[in-house]
Amino acid sequence: MKLQHLSLMLAALAFSPQSHAEGWLDSLKSMLGMEVEAEKPAMPNVGDMISSVSGKLGVSDSQASGGLASLFNYAKGNLSTEQFSGLADSLPGVGDLLKSVPDVSNITSEGGLGGLMDKAANYSDSLKAVNDVKKQFEALGLKPEMIMQYVNAAKAYLDTDEGKKIKDTLMQGLSKLSA
């Protein structure tokens, strides 16, 4: 008797419209009262972001980490404490990442545009912050032209439903950098 019920249930299931929408195995599990777990998208985190940037830009993990640290540090200086705390809470690992910001306090540029930027940075906090990011990238063995590539790679990594709020806050903090 149970075999007939099971056969009848399987036959009905195979020809039901729901079997094509969800898959017959999920429908069977649902009918038997078993949980059907949907795969949850991974929450953004700094470790995966570093790997993503490294792969996208063809740089080492330490260069990816240092470059991202420079960007997050710059954003931190342009966001309110509450905004940055919310960003850091939403993206696990930001606090540790900030420890990777290259120290450029003793680096000065000799002549040319770099020398002019150093002099101008003495008169503007905004120029000083941009100049520091440029120097941090150079200290990592990266060209300053890569700064926007890092910004775009970070945006691409965070371009998910889960990362949208993080991306919006980060881009707000980086808006003066990309202007």
Buried (B, 14 or more C-beta within 10 A) or exposed (E): EEEEEEEEEEEEBEEEEEBEEEEBEBBBBBEEEEEEEEEEEEEBBBEBBBEBBBEBBEBEEEBBBBBBBBBBBBBBBBBEEEBBEBBBEBBBBBEEBBEBBBEBEEBEBEEEEBEEBBEEBEEEEEBBBBBBBBBBBBBBEBEBEBBEBBBBBBBBBBEBEEBEBBBEBBBBBBEBBEE
